[in-house]
């Protein structure tokens, strides 16, 4: 009798355990979220967006297996403010991070905080570029400031800074993979941001990619020699390839070799010198001047910039391959994006900042097989304020009312609400530092773009994107009056909606 009772107790015990496991297995696992976020990657340098310059098979792979956004825009085309917007889902004037010199309040409400509270394991690895210690991440390891391409330092969670030998793009991807494989608690869903430094200035390629574009002559944009007629802010900028790129740091001539190899180990420096010294000797012998010199600068810039992207794309492939092999692809939202766009010689420029298309327009591709059909093309307006609410919505977490963005899930499911935005708002602040781009705010609709510049004079610019997609002619003084009135009403409505009181005061002020 006693043995029979013990036997029944054991049976009951195993039945309870079996029932518990059955309940757990029947509970759908929350989706993982992986964000690969690069720095200064132009749409013109992604083959999924029709680049004439480069093939990016792994970024294209995300687009092919998921969705590509054709009208994704930033709210403030600058590195740190864009990351603050990614985290908060709010415009710069609300999250408090308007430029690269402001200290970010990392303790404010952000999507990783909400995800942590909902049981996600959160991590940020790589470029952070916010002058604050990361918060709401179970694990983080970030580059100080802009970080270095070769043998970069990482700030660790204990506050100590450690140098790692290697190339930054490889190291960041490898450390992200190591976290996924060896540190992540697999019983929890993960939210991982991989912050890549590339292809930020000064565009130092990995030695593996030095010869990636040997013999290639890149076509110069038609408006490389833009005269900036009728565009005052464009006349005042200091981001011209011909005038403002440096021969040493940017173009690796003069003392550019010594400048960059100081941080390298012997093998890295040897490979660097073997590639750049013959090129520089050839350049000196040519004794170029005028347009020949201008075009040489453009070609050198493009070779180095695109070589950095070659490494970036290859490392994205490594991460995608791991997800496939580990059986994680089906339940992981994978996003590739950049903090903003970039100029590849359009208007004669490098850098970003302006509300003009090349810097305002961001790449965005995403894959999540459970929701997104392969080959999806999204033409609706999206902005980087939409990242945070999208992540929260996918994870089943309520979206805080003060988030200014919208979840992208409805349009990914082909369930776009009738109220979806018909225009997007932008506000840039940092002036006159670095590139002397005047502060401005504006509205973009499907056809038009209206911009108000201020800070060093006050004036309007208006572009008809249908007839002038390269934004060469400011038609503010000649456009139909009703068109301007309608666009100003639209702009005023967005200023009010997003509570931009500074812009409201400038909008309402009379022009000098």
Phi, psi and omega in degrees: 000315180297317180295325179293320178296317178298321180296318179294322178297317180296317179299317180297318180301311181291329178294319178297314179298315180299319179295320179298313179296322180297319178295318180296317183290334180276348178278119181301135179282136180296148182290142170282156179230124178236120180245119173256114191237110182263186185232116174071037180268114181284144174302328182292353180244032176225122185292333176298335177264012175086025181302133174274357191256329194208153171256131179236076190298330184276325171295318177299326180299320177295315180297318181295320181275355182214241186231149172239131180263122183268348181225060178258129185229150175270166181260345183195104192282078180201148192304296185294313178302326179293322177292323177297322178292318176306315185288323190258335187073024184227153176295162184301322182290343177265316180280352172085006184242089188270336185212180183283356184255350179280147174274129183280138174275093184282357179267356181288167182295125182220162184300324179296331177297312180295324181288322174302313182297334181269008175099006177280148170263122188250147182207144173227124183230126176114219183288126180248309173056033173237127185286067180195154176285130179304139176233159179069022174241129178293331175216137173211150175207112193231153175288142172287127178056228179289333183078172181245149177286316184255131178048058187287155170274148172233136172273125183262172186293339177277005179088352181273151178255128183235137178267136178243138181274130180143191181258133191306314183300317178294315184297317182296315179295317181295322180289327174294317178295321178297320178297315180297320185279321193240344185243331182293136175282104187293350177282350181246149170290152181246154170230108186239128172253123177257105184266102180274141176286319183296151356261052182293152173308137017260025169056065177261110182287157169292145181303331178300333188249010180307319187262014186300331183235026176304133177081356180271132173247114184280139179288129179284143176300149181299330183257027178303322180260044178303134179270350179063028179299130178076009182228094189296314182297322179295329178290332186269345185298160176231062180219035182270131182303317184291317189267322195251346173285139184270144179289334181273288186293311185284315189253001170063028176253178184059240180266021182297328179294308181295325182301319185269329184283349179304328184269349187274156171279176187299318182292319179296314181297321180297315179295319179299309181297322181296331179272309190278327184298315176298322178296318181289325177294319178297318179299315181296321181291330181289331178051054185288155175207169177060218183294332178297320177291318179303314184287330174296317179299317179299314181296317179297315178303312183295318179301314183288317180300313183288330175295324176297323180288328176301316177293318179302311182295320180298319180287331172297321177300320178300318181291317178297320179298320179296316179301319179297311183293327182275359180072026184259349188297322185296326185249024180234123170284120178249126179237135166241130177205175176232163182291338174188186173272198183195158178263131175245056178094351175298135186061012182083012193253161157239181180077205192212234169080310182292158175279002176294157195306315189299328180260332180287327185275126182251149170283146172205117171233145180213150182226129172203093190306333183290338183236319190266122177286146178301140176074019179291135176242123181252117178259354181290155179291130173226156178221166183290350170292347184274347181300304186303309180296330178294315180298315181295317181298315180298324181279357180076026181256132179304138180274122179302144184295334183275357173291134187267347180273180180234146174294137179273356183302318180301319181284333175291332178270005183062038179236042185301126177291152181298336183273007183301146188303141177253357180206164181230152185247150184215145175210119179248141189238325196292112183203140002263012189304150171063293189235009172055039177269121184297143176295149183196159173221161182185182181231142173237128173253186179300323185253325190242160173223121179247127184232136174250115176267149179206175174101328177216054191109158181232125181197165180251153169228144180223134181231138173264100187291340177289313183264347182218066185296339179270002175053058181260340185234115175281113185256019184302321184279349184239352182289155176303139184302320183293326177299315180293318179300315181297316180293322178293322176297319178297313179299314180299321179297318179291321177302317179292314181302318184266006173058045179267086186292328178296313178296324180298317179295319180291319179301318185280341182287146176287142177289145177293000000 
